[in-house]
Amino acid sequence: MGMRVLITNDDGINAPGLRVLDEIAREIVGEDGEVWTVAPAFEQSGVGHCISYTHPTLLSEFGPQCFAAEGSPADCVLAGLHQVMKDAPPDLVLSGVNRGNNAAENVLYSGTLGAAIEAALQGIPAIALSQFFGPESAKLENPFEAALQHGAATVRKLLKDGIWEDESYRVFYNVNFPPNSAAAVRGVRVTSQGWREGTRFGIEPHRSPSGRMFLWVKGGPQHTPTKPGTDVAANLDGYISVTPLRADLTAHDVIETLRGRLDS
């Protein structure tokens, strides 16, 4: 049997980026492999690594090897591994292709990354893929053009040359395609997670006709450059960024200093 890939996203089962990911996955597995889909029934952007721990998740079959779950992207991974594909688990989980970048601070909020985190915690190799949007890509007939044309090659390179050690908090990968045409992509850069200075989520209040206050969460500027060697900087310079991540949130760089101050 060939390679088996589970795909999911956070934009929902009908999102155009999921169709792009399906094409990428089918190119990866070839004629002998299988592509299975378990994606959210509705958009789940910004839910991070949320799981539906306090209520059940409805799972519906959309078609052959295609299911929708009324839950988060992490729920979809759980459904895929422990229900849909329980008799023969996938060799790889791909999440995306997200509509918009999941670089810098967006990584912490992303449901696309939440699916990859859950897959990694379950011991399955995982890659999250996102398409940075910008003025140039907005003019394209297909704004996912860069991801569509370079996605399979990028995944193949990661599968061949990536680091996939089997540890408790195993490495997974965050891939962002730059906001330009496929022909303008300059290559691949391994990056760290960046930080957009002055870019934070905020609130925009609106009062309803009945006088009640509603709050809309809004993001900051997405094209603020980050430091050289980081994801956004590479994307804005026309490169595909590949960032190795772990779910371990420990600040390892301060442990020894803190021990010297607090251990007794």
Disulfide bonds with the S-S distance in Angstrom:
none
